[in-house]
Amino acid sequence: MLSADEILDVVERDVRLSFGGTFPPVGDGFRLLAVDGIDFAFAVRDIPEADVSFVSWEYQCEHLGAMRCTEGTDAAGDPRLFIEQEPEPVEEAHDVGTMLPPTGRPVTIVGTTVVLSRDAAEVADPVLLRFIDWSRVFSQLGYAWDYGRVIA
């Protein structure tokens, strides 16, 4: 099982690596979430067969890279919006989604990462499930969010 400090390091590294190209940090950028002085950032719960941690965070950044938003379905067949950061140019004639150029605007991304860390003998790296309020992000960029679709 990972220690609390190791879990926090894994989450911060994941956020910085995942967003740093399109959304480079402003100042330190990453911080654990607290509301009115109450730290809601970290909770650990034991679940049989797995250790589960929840880490809530904010990432202060600037939108300096392009994004492509494409509608599709997930493995269960449910509709989803897929966001590709720093997309490769596509020359095909089919629909390649909505391209969002860099806006240069400051953005605060708020999220919670669920960390599933099992015995190190079974799993080398923890599984990270990141949940983000994308409607808030796109609103800060000046875009409308309509039922999971970005309207540029």
Buried (B, 14 or more C-beta within 10 A) or exposed (E): BBEEEEBBEBBBEBBBEBBBEBBBBEEEBBEBBEEEEEEBBBEBEEEEEBBBBBBBBBBBBBBEBBBBBBBEEEEEEEEBBEBBBEBEEEEEEEEBBBBBEBBEEEBBBBBBBBBBBBEEEEEEEBEBEBEBBBBBBBEBBEBEBEEEEBEE
